[in-house]
Amino acid sequence: MLIIATKRNDSLQSVSVRLDEKNYLYWSYMMKKNFKGKKIWRNVSGTPMKSKNIDDGSLKANDTKIITWINNSTNHSIGTQKLFIQSNFAKWYQLENDI
């Protein structure tokens, strides 16, 4: 039997572990391994790129994939909390500027 490996679009795939209130250490370990395996850990860690010929479009695409993977690997309640915090921050910032 001949098995042919195909490159698949994994833009929505993530680790099988979902972040909840109790498993952050294990989840972050698995996410780090996932990002290193996809060779995009530098985007997450903030490690400077060595090449000066970096395609800004591919960096932004990788950032978008990373955000999608993180969002898809968290419990709904955590994602909701994140949205609530972000929306409160924007309102707080606006009020502070108005004052």
TORTI-533570 format. One line per 2 residues: number of its first residue (from 1); for each residue x, y negated, z of C-alpha. Coordinates in Angstrom, 1 decimal. Layout:
! residues N
NUM) X:Y:Z | ...
***
This chain:
! residues 99
1) 0.0:0.0:0.0 | 1.4:-3.4:-1.0
3) 0.7:-6.3:1.3 | 1.2:-9.8:-0.1
5) 1.6:-12.6:2.4 | -0.1:-15.7:1.4
7) 0.4:-19.2:2.8 | -2.8:-20.3:4.5
9) -4.0:-23.7:5.6 | -3.7:-23.7:9.3
11) -4.6:-27.3:9.9 | -7.4:-26.3:12.3
13) -5.8:-23.3:13.9 | -4.4:-23.5:17.4
15) -3.4:-21.3:20.2 | -5.9:-18.8:21.5
17) -5.8:-20.4:25.0 | -8.2:-23.2:25.8
19) -7.1:-25.9:28.3 | -9.3:-26.0:31.3
21) -8.9:-27.5:34.8 | -6.7:-24.6:36.0
23) -4.3:-23.5:33.3 | -2.4:-26.5:32.1
25) 1.1:-25.0:32.6 | 0.3:-21.9:30.5
27) -1.6:-23.9:27.9 | 1.2:-26.4:27.5
29) 3.8:-23.6:27.2 | 1.7:-22.0:24.4
31) 1.2:-25.3:22.6 | 4.9:-26.1:22.8
33) 5.7:-22.7:21.3 | 3.1:-23.2:18.6
35) 4.5:-26.7:17.7 | 8.1:-25.4:17.6
37) 7.0:-22.5:15.4 | 5.4:-24.9:13.0
39) 8.5:-27.1:13.2 | 6.6:-30.2:14.3
41) 7.7:-30.3:18.0 | 9.7:-33.5:17.3
43) 6.4:-35.3:16.6 | 5.2:-34.4:20.1
45) 8.4:-34.7:22.0 | 9.4:-38.1:20.5
47) 12.8:-36.7:19.5 | 14.3:-39.0:16.9
49) 14.5:-37.6:13.4 | 18.0:-37.3:11.9
51) 17.2:-38.0:8.3 | 16.6:-41.6:7.1
53) 14.5:-40.2:4.2 | 11.5:-39.2:6.3
55) 8.2:-39.3:4.4 | 5.9:-41.5:6.6
57) 2.8:-39.8:5.0 | 4.0:-36.3:6.1
59) 4.7:-37.7:9.7 | 1.1:-39.1:9.9
61) -0.3:-35.8:8.5 | 1.6:-33.9:11.1
63) 0.4:-36.2:13.8 | -3.2:-35.7:12.7
65) -2.7:-31.9:12.7 | -1.3:-32.1:16.2
67) -4.2:-34.1:17.5 | -6.7:-31.7:15.9
69) -4.9:-28.7:17.4 | -5.0:-30.3:20.9
71) -8.6:-31.3:20.5 | -9.6:-27.8:19.3
73) -7.8:-26.1:22.2 | -9.4:-28.0:25.1
75) -12.7:-27.2:26.8 | -15.6:-29.5:25.9
77) -15.7:-31.1:29.4 | -12.0:-32.1:29.1
79) -12.5:-33.6:25.6 | -15.6:-35.5:26.9
81) -13.6:-36.9:29.8 | -10.8:-38.0:27.4
83) -13.3:-39.9:25.2 | -14.9:-41.5:28.2
85) -11.5:-42.7:29.5 | -10.5:-44.1:26.1
87) -13.8:-45.9:25.7 | -13.5:-47.4:29.2
89) -10.0:-48.5:28.5 | -11.1:-50.4:25.4
91) -13.9:-52.1:27.3 | -11.6:-52.9:30.2
93) -9.0:-54.4:27.8 | -11.5:-56.5:26.1
95) -12.9:-57.8:29.4 | -9.4:-58.6:30.7
97) -8.6:-60.6:27.5 | -11.9:-62.4:27.7
99) -11.1:-63.5:31.3
***
